[in-house]
Amino acid sequence: MQVIVRRPHKVFLILTGILVIFYYVYTNASVINNRRERLEKENSTSPDYINEEYNVWLIFTKVYNGSPLTYKFKELLDNLMTISTVPLNFNIIVDNSSQRMAENFILKQMSKSDKNISYTFYNIISSAKLVEDIVDVMSNFFSKPGSYYNDVLFYISLGLHRIAPASQKYAILLDCDIYFKKDITLLFDQFKRF
C-alpha cells in the first residue's frame, strides 16, 4: 500500500500565515489602544466634565432685607467670583422676594467683576412638589414639632437630581455661609475620582 502525502500549496500556507499575522496584529492593536486610552484617562489632568458647566446650587429662600443670610449670600458670591478660575453656573432655589434680592446681588457682583455670572432661578414651590414623596417618607424619621427638619428645604438635596436639568452631569449644592480659601475647581475635581 502506497501512502500519498499531499503537501499544501505554498499559496495556501502563505494565505494562512497572512491571516494569522493579521489576526495577531489586529487583536494586539485593539488591546494596545484600549490600554492607551485607559492610561490616558487615568493620567489626564483635565476632568471628564471639562466641557460641562460648573454647576453650583444654592438655596436662598425666606430672606428679608437685613437678614444674616443676605450678607452670607453676597459674601459667598464675592468669594466665589474672586477665587474661581472657571466660569460658574449658579442654580438658585428661591421664593419670589428672595429671587429679586438674589438677582440684584448678582447684577452688582457682575458690575464690579470682569467675569460673567450665569444663573438660573428655581421656584421653591415647584421644586418642593418634585421632591414631595421624598419629604413625606423622610420627614417621618426626622421631623418633630418646631424642628428644622420639618422644612422641605432640608430634603431638597435628596431630590436635587429631579430638580436639576438632565444636562447637568455634575453639580455641587452649597450652603450660603461657606467661605472658600482655594479655587472651587478643586472641589469639582473630586468627581474625577469616581
C-alpha positions as a Markdown table, in Angstrom:
| # | Residue | x | y | z |
|---|---|---|---|---|
| 1 | Met | 0.0 | 0.0 | 0.0 |
| 2 | Gln | 1.3 | 3.3 | -1.0 |
| 3 | Val | 0.6 | 6.4 | 1.1 |
| 4 | Ile | 0.3 | 9.6 | -0.7 |
| 5 | Val | 1.1 | 12.6 | 1.3 |
| 6 | Arg | 0.0 | 15.8 | -0.2 |
| 7 | Arg | 1.7 | 18.9 | 0.7 |
| 8 | Pro | -0.3 | 22.0 | 0.9 |
| 9 | His | 0.2 | 24.5 | -1.7 |
| 10 | Lys | 2.5 | 27.3 | -1.0 |
| 11 | Val | -0.3 | 29.8 | -1.7 |
| 12 | Phe | -2.5 | 28.2 | 1.0 |
| 13 | Leu | 0.3 | 28.4 | 3.5 |
| 14 | Ile | 1.1 | 32.0 | 2.7 |
| 15 | Leu | -2.6 | 33.0 | 3.0 |
| 16 | Thr | -3.0 | 31.1 | 6.3 |
| 17 | Gly | 0.2 | 32.8 | 7.6 |
| 18 | Ile | -1.1 | 36.2 | 6.5 |
| 19 | Leu | -4.4 | 35.6 | 8.2 |
| 20 | Val | -2.7 | 34.6 | 11.4 |
| 21 | Ile | -0.4 | 37.6 | 11.3 |
| 22 | Phe | -3.4 | 39.9 | 10.5 |
| 23 | Tyr | -5.4 | 38.4 | 13.4 |
| 24 | Tyr | -2.5 | 38.8 | 15.8 |
| 25 | Val | -1.8 | 42.4 | 14.8 |
| 26 | Tyr | -5.5 | 43.4 | 14.9 |
| 27 | Thr | -6.1 | 41.9 | 18.3 |
| 28 | Asn | -2.9 | 43.3 | 19.8 |
| 29 | Ala | -3.6 | 46.7 | 18.3 |
| 30 | Ser | -7.1 | 46.7 | 20.0 |
| 31 | Val | -5.6 | 45.7 | 23.3 |
| 32 | Ile | -2.8 | 48.3 | 23.0 |
| 33 | Asn | -5.4 | 51.0 | 22.0 |
| 34 | Asn | -7.6 | 50.1 | 25.0 |
| 35 | Arg | -4.6 | 50.2 | 27.3 |
| 36 | Arg | -3.5 | 53.5 | 25.9 |
| 37 | Glu | -7.0 | 55.0 | 26.3 |
| 38 | Arg | -7.2 | 53.7 | 29.8 |
| 39 | Leu | -3.8 | 55.2 | 30.7 |
| 40 | Glu | -4.6 | 58.5 | 29.1 |
| 41 | Lys | -7.8 | 58.7 | 31.1 |
| 42 | Glu | -6.1 | 57.8 | 34.3 |
| 43 | Asn | -3.3 | 60.3 | 33.8 |
| 44 | Ser | -5.5 | 63.0 | 32.4 |
| 45 | Thr | -5.3 | 66.3 | 34.3 |
| 46 | Ser | -8.5 | 67.5 | 32.8 |
| 47 | Pro | -11.7 | 66.1 | 34.2 |
| 48 | Asp | -14.4 | 64.5 | 32.0 |
| 49 | Tyr | -16.7 | 67.4 | 32.6 |
| 50 | Ile | -14.2 | 70.0 | 31.1 |
| 51 | Asn | -16.8 | 70.9 | 28.5 |
| 52 | Glu | -19.6 | 70.9 | 31.1 |
| 53 | Glu | -20.7 | 73.8 | 33.1 |
| 54 | Tyr | -19.5 | 74.1 | 36.7 |
| 55 | Asn | -22.9 | 74.0 | 38.4 |
| 56 | Val | -23.2 | 75.4 | 41.9 |
| 57 | Trp | -26.6 | 75.1 | 43.6 |
| 58 | Leu | -27.7 | 77.4 | 46.4 |
| 59 | Ile | -30.9 | 77.7 | 48.4 |
| 60 | Phe | -31.8 | 81.3 | 49.0 |
| 61 | Thr | -35.4 | 81.5 | 50.5 |
| 62 | Lys | -37.2 | 83.2 | 53.3 |
| 63 | Val | -34.8 | 86.1 | 53.4 |
| 64 | Tyr | -35.6 | 89.7 | 54.0 |
| 65 | Asn | -33.5 | 92.9 | 53.8 |
| 66 | Gly | -31.0 | 92.9 | 56.6 |
| 67 | Ser | -31.3 | 89.2 | 57.4 |
| 68 | Pro | -28.0 | 87.5 | 58.0 |
| 69 | Leu | -28.5 | 85.2 | 55.1 |
| 70 | Thr | -28.4 | 88.1 | 52.6 |
| 71 | Tyr | -25.0 | 89.1 | 53.8 |
| 72 | Lys | -23.8 | 85.5 | 53.7 |
| 73 | Phe | -25.1 | 85.1 | 50.1 |
| 74 | Lys | -23.3 | 88.3 | 49.0 |
| 75 | Glu | -20.1 | 87.2 | 50.6 |
| 76 | Leu | -20.3 | 83.8 | 49.0 |
| 77 | Leu | -20.8 | 85.3 | 45.6 |
| 78 | Asp | -18.0 | 87.7 | 46.1 |
| 79 | Asn | -15.7 | 84.9 | 47.4 |
| 80 | Leu | -16.5 | 82.6 | 44.5 |
| 81 | Met | -16.1 | 85.2 | 41.9 |
| 82 | Thr | -12.8 | 86.3 | 43.3 |
| 83 | Ile | -11.2 | 82.9 | 43.8 |
| 84 | Ser | -12.7 | 80.7 | 41.0 |
| 85 | Thr | -10.8 | 80.2 | 37.8 |
| 86 | Val | -13.6 | 78.6 | 35.9 |
| 87 | Pro | -17.0 | 80.0 | 34.8 |
| 88 | Leu | -19.6 | 79.1 | 37.3 |
| 89 | Asn | -23.3 | 78.4 | 36.6 |
| 90 | Phe | -25.3 | 79.3 | 39.6 |
| 91 | Asn | -28.6 | 77.5 | 40.1 |
| 92 | Ile | -30.6 | 79.2 | 42.9 |
| 93 | Ile | -33.7 | 77.9 | 44.6 |
| 94 | Val | -35.7 | 80.9 | 45.6 |
| 95 | Asp | -39.1 | 82.3 | 46.5 |
| 96 | Asn | -40.4 | 85.4 | 44.8 |
| 97 | Ser | -39.0 | 88.1 | 47.1 |
| 98 | Ser | -35.7 | 86.2 | 47.5 |
| 99 | Gln | -35.3 | 86.0 | 43.7 |
| 100 | Arg | -35.4 | 89.8 | 43.4 |
| 101 | Met | -32.8 | 90.2 | 46.1 |
| 102 | Ala | -30.5 | 87.5 | 44.7 |
| 103 | Glu | -30.7 | 88.9 | 41.2 |
| 104 | Asn | -29.8 | 92.4 | 42.5 |
| 105 | Phe | -26.8 | 90.9 | 44.3 |
| 106 | Ile | -25.7 | 89.0 | 41.2 |
| 107 | Leu | -26.0 | 92.1 | 38.9 |
| 108 | Lys | -24.0 | 94.2 | 41.4 |
| 109 | Gln | -21.3 | 91.5 | 41.5 |
| 110 | Met | -21.2 | 91.3 | 37.7 |
| 111 | Ser | -20.8 | 95.1 | 37.5 |
| 112 | Lys | -17.7 | 95.1 | 39.7 |
| 113 | Ser | -16.2 | 91.9 | 38.3 |
| 114 | Asp | -14.8 | 91.2 | 34.9 |
| 115 | Lys | -16.4 | 87.8 | 35.0 |
| 116 | Asn | -19.8 | 86.9 | 33.7 |
| 117 | Ile | -22.1 | 85.0 | 36.0 |
| 118 | Ser | -24.5 | 82.5 | 34.6 |
| 119 | Tyr | -27.5 | 81.9 | 36.8 |
| 120 | Thr | -30.9 | 80.2 | 36.8 |
| 121 | Phe | -33.6 | 80.5 | 39.4 |
| 122 | Tyr | -35.8 | 77.6 | 40.5 |
| 123 | Asn | -39.0 | 78.4 | 42.4 |
| 124 | Ile | -39.2 | 76.7 | 45.8 |
| 125 | Ile | -42.8 | 75.7 | 45.5 |
| 126 | Ser | -42.3 | 74.0 | 42.1 |
| 127 | Ser | -39.1 | 72.4 | 43.4 |
| 128 | Ala | -40.8 | 71.1 | 46.6 |
| 129 | Lys | -43.5 | 69.4 | 44.5 |
| 130 | Leu | -40.8 | 67.5 | 42.7 |
| 131 | Val | -39.5 | 66.0 | 45.9 |
| 132 | Glu | -42.8 | 65.7 | 47.8 |
| 133 | Asp | -42.7 | 61.9 | 48.1 |
| 134 | Ile | -39.1 | 62.0 | 49.4 |
| 135 | Val | -40.2 | 64.6 | 52.0 |
| 136 | Asp | -43.2 | 62.5 | 53.1 |
| 137 | Val | -41.0 | 59.4 | 53.7 |
| 138 | Met | -38.0 | 61.1 | 55.3 |
| 139 | Ser | -39.9 | 63.6 | 57.5 |
| 140 | Asn | -41.4 | 60.5 | 59.3 |
| 141 | Phe | -37.9 | 59.8 | 60.6 |
| 142 | Phe | -36.7 | 63.3 | 61.3 |
| 143 | Ser | -39.4 | 65.8 | 62.0 |
| 144 | Lys | -40.5 | 66.9 | 65.4 |
| 145 | Pro | -42.7 | 69.9 | 66.1 |
| 146 | Gly | -40.7 | 73.1 | 65.6 |
| 147 | Ser | -37.7 | 71.2 | 64.2 |
| 148 | Tyr | -35.5 | 72.5 | 61.5 |
| 149 | Tyr | -36.1 | 69.1 | 59.8 |
| 150 | Asn | -39.8 | 70.0 | 59.2 |
| 151 | Asp | -38.9 | 72.3 | 56.4 |
| 152 | Val | -38.8 | 71.0 | 52.8 |
| 153 | Leu | -35.5 | 72.8 | 52.3 |
| 154 | Phe | -33.8 | 70.2 | 54.4 |
| 155 | Tyr | -34.8 | 67.5 | 51.9 |
| 156 | Ile | -34.0 | 69.3 | 48.7 |
| 157 | Ser | -30.5 | 67.8 | 48.4 |
| 158 | Leu | -32.0 | 64.3 | 48.4 |
| 159 | Gly | -34.1 | 65.1 | 45.3 |
| 160 | Leu | -31.8 | 67.6 | 43.5 |
| 161 | His | -31.5 | 65.2 | 40.6 |
| 162 | Arg | -35.2 | 65.7 | 40.0 |
| 163 | Ile | -35.0 | 69.5 | 40.0 |
| 164 | Ala | -31.7 | 69.9 | 38.0 |
| 165 | Pro | -31.9 | 69.7 | 34.2 |
| 166 | Ala | -30.8 | 66.3 | 32.9 |
| 167 | Ser | -28.0 | 68.0 | 31.0 |
| 168 | Gln | -26.2 | 68.7 | 34.3 |
| 169 | Lys | -23.9 | 65.8 | 34.9 |
| 170 | Tyr | -22.1 | 67.4 | 37.9 |
| 171 | Ala | -23.3 | 69.8 | 40.5 |
| 172 | Ile | -22.4 | 70.9 | 43.9 |
| 173 | Leu | -25.0 | 72.1 | 46.4 |
| 174 | Leu | -23.6 | 74.7 | 48.9 |
| 175 | Asp | -24.8 | 76.4 | 52.0 |
| 176 | Cys | -24.6 | 80.2 | 51.7 |
| 177 | Asp | -22.4 | 80.5 | 54.8 |
| 178 | Ile | -19.4 | 78.8 | 53.2 |
| 179 | Tyr | -16.1 | 80.6 | 52.5 |
| 180 | Phe | -13.6 | 79.1 | 50.0 |
| 181 | Lys | -9.9 | 79.6 | 50.7 |
| 182 | Lys | -9.0 | 77.9 | 47.4 |
| 183 | Asp | -10.5 | 77.5 | 44.0 |
| 184 | Ile | -13.8 | 75.7 | 43.8 |
| 185 | Thr | -12.4 | 73.8 | 40.9 |
| 186 | Leu | -10.5 | 71.6 | 43.4 |
| 187 | Leu | -13.9 | 70.5 | 44.8 |
| 188 | Phe | -15.2 | 69.7 | 41.2 |
| 189 | Asp | -12.0 | 67.7 | 40.6 |
| 190 | Gln | -13.3 | 65.2 | 43.2 |
| 191 | Phe | -15.7 | 64.0 | 40.5 |
| 192 | Lys | -12.7 | 62.6 | 38.7 |
| 193 | Arg | -12.2 | 60.1 | 41.5 |
| 194 | Phe | -15.4 | 58.2 | 40.8 |
